[in-house]
Amino acid sequence: MSIFKKLAWYFRLEWQRYLVGVIGLLLTAIIAIVPPRIIGNMVDSIHGRTMTGSLLAIDLAVVAGAAVAQYLTRYMWRNAIWGGAARLEQLLRDRLFQHFMGMDRTFYQRYRTGDLMAHATNDLEAVQRVAGGGILQFADAIITGGTTLIAMMALINWRLTLLAVIPFPFLAGISWFLGQKIHRAFGKSQAAFSRLNNKAQESISGIKVIKALGQDQEDVADYNRQIDQTIRINRHVNHLDSLFDPGITLIISVSYVATIVLGGTFVMQGTITIGNLVSFISYLAMMVWPMFAVGMLFNTMERGNASYDRVMELLNQQSKVIDKTDGLTTRPQGELSYHVTQFNYPDDEQTSLHDINFDLAAGHTLGIVGRVGAGKSSIMKLILREFDDYQGEIKFGGRPIKDYALDSYLPAIGYVPQESFLFSDSILENIRFARPQATQNQVEDAAQKSDLAHQIAQLPAGYATQVGEDGISLSGGQRQRLAIARALLIKPELLILDDALSAVDAETETEILANLRQERANKTTIIAAHRLSSVMNADEIIVMDHGQIIERGDHASLMATHGWYYRMFTQQQLETRVKGGEQNGRE
């Protein structure tokens, strides 16, 4: 019964709905007592040759009236109880999705996508069945079983009733024993489904890589192994589940045998009439569902209990990025002040950033360069508040960024990573995702500034072109330019390009950067890049290595120092000239 205690908060919230459902079940059970009693009386009347046409008509009318009344009361409880279950599923889905939206990057590093999807589907469905089928099984087993038992004792014979129900306590023992095993087995089953779901999601998302490397057969074999493992685990669950019905059937069969033997003796002795025995057997048949309901109840509760615990484990996870309820609601603007003495990623003892200090005035551009893993993206992640656990302080507009409400802070930042996510929708809707009310002209203007408009114009459907899942129909350069257009559309106070021009050629890069300098003359921009030509016009450039700033200055001063920046810029310029010479030679 622990799952009912865990869901007590919801039953208190929807007590009126469930009260109507229980009343409907009670009325259904009471009305169900009438037909067997009428049928028994009819049998006695026929046996005693006292049946008349008018009496038969009355009996049939009562039975028909009971059927109609049961139809109405069944509608009453089904609408209330199943409606309550659907409402619980809606609340939990909304709560879980809102929780997903509020969690930080650490959470998504700990839980895989397929696992989260399994929690949001299978587990919630199992919990929903508790609030629907579980309540029905629990209430109906008590109400229908109780009213039928009372009718058997009061209207027929109490001794016959006691004999018939003697085997029933064994049902509770069987249900408890199997229920404990099912709880553990179903938890393992749900975990196996999560692993299988995650495998399918990863394989579908990475299908191009799998095929390009010729690993499709190996991936299929791995998937089949996981399917076999999941099936083996589910077979164990089904094995335990299948033991309920035979046990219940055996108990009911024993009751039938006892009823026929003792009931027949009572009829021969004149203790009860043959009509009473017919009614009693009908009532005993009505006890079949409550007995099955008890077995199903333990099954439903154990499955729901395991799933509810899995869902609550997710909901109990706390984001380390705290969105203050009284945070600043003004849009940040002005100078960006970045002073971080130390930052370590969660569960990582190695320092990722150390003594990073810079002040970026409004309207200025900062370039960040360095080898792979130098700490460039880590700087961006702290600005974007993907992590708040660091030593030091970051201010935007003179106020610590932690003082802003996230809904006010993040919309002021346009962030374009190297690999931007695109939705399976049109180019138009992808560009105006962060600003759905944007007009067609505003979208086209943003596309023009990102040097994408001329390519969109060449597509048959133009801005209505569907990009496919995660933009699969677009090239890498088109995806990056679309993401830049999306960021420019919101007119951010701070634009962050995190190696966002890596997939475009040098000519396109030059065009885009020229547009950005004109567009963002009074706004702040940060450009992190491997290709140094992307940052050579920045007001200040910092060179990162092992999480520290090893060089800083503008392009001219850095070239004059003959350090890392000078060597890398010279090397890249040489590579560009060599590639240009090779291209001219082929032409």
C-alpha positions, 0 to 999 in steps of 0.5 A: 500500500506504500504507493497509495501513501506516496500518491496521497498528495494527489488523492487529497487534491482530487478527493471529490473526483475519487469520491464520485468514483467510489460512490459509483462503484458502491451503487454498481455493487448494490445494484448487482445484488438484485439480479441474482436474487430475482433469478433465484426467486424465479427458479423457486417459483418455477420449481413450485409451479407458482410462476405467472405471466405477470410475475415473470414480467415484473421480474424481467422488468426489475432485471432490465432496470438493474441493467440500465442502472448499472450502465449509468453507475458504471459510466459514473465511476469510469468517468471519475476514476479514469479521468483522475488517472489521466489528470495525474499523468498530465500533472506528472508529465508537466512536472517532469518536463518542467524539471527537465527544463530547469536542470543544469548540464551536470544533470544531463551528463549523469542521465542519458536521453534514452533513460529520461525518455523511458522515465517520461513514458513507461514509468509514468504510465505505470504510475497512472495505472495505480491512480486508475486501475489500482484505485478500481481494483482496491475499491472494487475488491472491497466494495463488490466483495463486501456487498456480495459477501453480505448478500450471501450471508444475509439473503442465503446462508451464513454457514454456506458463506463462511465455508465458501470464503475459507480459501480466500485468505490464502490469496492474500498470502500468495499476493504478498509473496509474489508482489515482493518479487514483482517489485524487484523484478519490475525495477530491473525490467524498467532499467533494462528498457531504459538501456534499450531505449537509449541504445535505439536513440543513440543509434538513430542519431548517429546513423550517418557515423555508423554507416560511414565507418561500416559498423551497421552490422556490429551495431545491429548485433549489439542492439539484438544483444540488448533486446535479448537481455531485456526479453530475458528480464521481462520473461522473469517478470511475466513468469511471476505475473502469470502465477497470479491468475492460476492461484486465484483460479485454484482458490475459487475452484475450491470455493465452488466445490465446497459450495456445491457439496455443502449447498447441495446437502442444505437443499436436500435437508431443506435448509435452503431452496434450490433457488437460493443455491442458484443465487448463491452460485451467482453471487460466488461468480460475482466474487471472481472479479474481486479476487482477481482484482486483489491479485491484479492490485498487488501487481499494479501497486508493485509496478507503480511503486517501482516506477514512482520511485524512479520518477521521484529520483529524477524529481529530487535531483537539484540543479546547482544553478539556482534561479533566484525567485527575487532575481533581477528582472531587468535585461542586462546591458553594458560592460561585462566584467569577468574575474574567475580565480578558479573553476573545476567541473563537478567531480573533476579535481583538475582545474579548468580555469585559473585566474581569468580576468578581463573587462569587456566594454559595451560595443567591444569585441573580445577574441578567445583563442587557444589549442583544443581543451585550453578552456575557451568553451569553459569561459562561455559556459560560466557566462551562460550560467551552465555552472555557478560553482566557481571562485570569483565573480562575473558581472554584466551591467555592473551586477553579478550575473547570479543576481539576475533571474534566468528568464531575464538574463539568458534572453539577453545573450545570443549563443552560437556553438560550433554544433547548433541544434536545429528542430525538425521544422522549416528554416523560417521557424528555426530562425525565429525559434527564440522570437516566434513573433518575428515577421518574415522581413525580420527573419530575412534580414537576420539571414542576410546578415549571416550570409545565408539569404542567397542560399535560401533563395535558391531552395525550391521552398525557400524559407518554408524548406524543411531542414529534417531532424537536427537539420540533416538536410543542411550542410555544416556551414548552412547550419552554422549560419542559420544558428547565427541568424537565429541569435541575431534575430533576438538582438542580444546585448551579448553575442557569443560565437563559440567556434561558430564559423569553423564550417564556412570558408574564409570568404564567407567568414569575412562577409559574416564578420563584416556584417557583425561589426556593422550590426553590433557597433554598440553591442558586445561580442565574444568570438572563440575560434581556432581560425585566428582570422576570425578574431584578428579585428577584435578589440582584445584577444586573449590566448588560453592554455591549460585554463590560463591566459598566456597572452593578451592584446590586440592583433598587432601587439600579439604579432609583435610578441612572436609568441603562440599567437604569432606562430599559429597565425603565421602557420594558418596564413601559410596553409591558406596560401598553399591551399590557394596555390593548389586550387589555382594550379588545378584550375 
